[in-house]
Amino acid sequence: MELDVGYSFKAEDGSITHNGCELLSITGIRQEILKLLLTNKNKFVPRVEIIEVVWGNTDTSLYNSSLTQQIYLLRKDLAKIDINIKIISHHHQGYKLCNAYSDALKRETYLHSHSNNCSFKKTVIAKLRDFPIITRNIFQLIIFIITILNSFIVTYLLIIR
């Protein structure tokens, strides 16, 4: 199952790989939760459904705090590998797995980190997680403006020829 560009998750053994190189192994309950969230990527999965699938029980009062703890640990696991996904929680809707940054930044990350060997290159984009969200949005806006300006310059040069 594809997690992100270049990253995949093998549901059978819980391994997360980047271009074929294993980066992390997630086992047990977190493996089942990640599989369920990935199957429903970009959609909220209700807490009741997660508890039913993972623990085989619909009584949320028994497993509510366990689910919260497992989501916390899964977020920590995913943060270790600088992957472009995050788990969002919503009080009345549950949890969902989605992209952390815009598609433009995702493509930039892929272009900078794509290689066939196991050396994982950290990029400027991956380091954006250290900045507040306002800084990331400004950076995205700058990339957008540069792209638009570049298009205008190319068009202008083609017209004056």
C-alpha positions in Angstrom: 0.0 0.0 0.0 1.4 3.4 -0.9 1.8 5.8 2.0 3.4 8.6 0.1 5.6 9.1 -3.0 8.4 6.6 -2.7 7.1 5.1 0.6 5.1 1.9 0.9 3.5 0.0 3.8 3.4 -3.8 3.7 0.4 -4.8 5.7 1.5 -8.4 6.1 4.6 -7.6 8.2 4.1 -3.9 9.1 7.2 -2.7 7.4 7.5 0.8 5.9 9.9 1.1 3.0 11.4 4.0 1.0 12.4 3.0 -2.5 12.6 -0.6 -1.4 14.7 0.0 1.7 13.0 -0.8 5.1 12.9 2.2 7.4 10.6 1.1 10.1 8.5 -1.9 11.3 5.2 -1.3 12.9 3.6 -4.3 14.7 0.6 -5.3 16.7 -2.3 -2.9 17.2 -0.5 0.0 15.5 -0.1 -2.1 12.4 -3.8 -2.8 12.3 -4.7 0.8 12.9 -2.3 2.0 10.2 -3.7 -0.6 7.7 -7.3 0.6 8.5 -6.4 4.3 8.2 -4.5 3.7 5.0 -7.3 1.8 3.4 -9.5 4.8 4.1 -6.9 7.5 3.3 -8.2 11.1 3.4 -11.5 9.9 5.0 -12.3 10.0 8.7 -12.7 6.6 10.3 -14.9 6.7 13.4 -13.3 5.6 16.8 -16.0 2.9 17.1 -15.1 1.4 13.8 -11.4 1.4 14.6 -12.1 -0.3 18.0 -14.4 -2.8 16.4 -11.8 -3.8 13.7 -8.7 -3.8 15.8 -10.0 -5.1 19.1 -13.2 -6.9 17.9 -15.4 -5.0 20.3 -17.9 -2.1 20.0 -17.7 -1.0 23.6 -15.7 2.2 23.2 -15.5 2.8 27.0 -13.2 -0.2 27.4 -10.7 0.7 24.6 -11.0 4.5 24.2 -7.9 5.4 26.1 -6.0 2.5 24.5 -6.9 3.8 21.1 -5.7 7.3 22.0 -2.4 5.9 23.3 -1.9 3.7 20.2 -2.6 6.7 17.8 0.0 8.8 19.9 2.6 6.0 19.5 1.8 5.6 15.8 2.3 9.4 15.2 5.7 9.1 17.0 6.7 6.2 14.8 5.8 8.1 11.6 7.6 11.2 12.8 10.9 9.2 13.0 11.0 8.8 9.2 10.1 12.3 8.0 7.2 11.0 5.9 4.8 13.4 4.3 1.7 12.0 6.1 -0.1 12.8 9.3 -2.9 11.5 11.4 -5.6 14.0 12.1 -8.2 13.6 14.8 -11.6 15.2 15.0 -13.7 14.9 18.1 -16.9 13.8 16.5 -15.5 12.1 13.3 -12.6 10.0 14.4 -9.1 9.8 12.7 -7.9 10.2 9.2 -4.6 9.7 7.4 -3.7 12.5 5.0 -0.8 14.4 3.4 1.0 16.8 5.6 2.0 19.3 2.9 0.7 20.4 -0.5 1.2 18.4 -3.6 3.8 20.9 -4.9 5.9 20.5 -1.8 5.4 16.7 -2.0 6.8 16.6 -5.5 9.8 18.8 -4.5 10.5 16.4 -1.6 10.3 13.4 -4.0 12.7 15.0 -6.5 15.2 15.9 -3.8 15.1 12.6 -1.9 14.5 10.0 -4.7 17.4 7.6 -5.0 17.8 3.8 -5.5 20.2 3.4 -2.5 19.3 3.3 1.2 20.8 6.6 2.1 17.9 8.8 3.0 18.5 12.4 2.1 16.9 15.0 4.3 15.6 18.0 2.4 14.6 21.6 3.1 11.0 20.5 2.8 11.3 17.8 5.4 12.9 20.4 7.8 9.9 22.6 7.4 8.3 20.6 10.2 10.5 22.5 12.6 8.8 25.8 11.6 5.4 27.1 12.6 2.5 26.5 10.1 2.5 30.2 9.1 6.1 29.9 7.9 5.3 26.7 5.9 2.3 28.5 4.3 4.5 31.5 3.4 7.1 29.1 1.9 4.3 27.4 -0.2 3.1 30.9 -1.4 6.6 31.8 -2.4 7.0 28.6 -4.4 3.6 29.3 -6.1 4.6 32.9 -7.0 8.0 31.8 -8.4 6.2 29.2 -10.5 3.8 31.8 -11.9 6.6 34.3 -12.6 8.6 31.6 -14.3 5.6 30.8 -16.6 5.2 34.5 -17.5 8.9 34.9 -18.3 8.9 31.9 -20.6 5.7 33.1 -22.3 7.2 36.6 -22.7 10.4 35.2 -24.2 8.5 33.0 -26.6 6.4 36.0 -27.7 9.3 38.4 -28.4 11.1 35.9 -30.5 
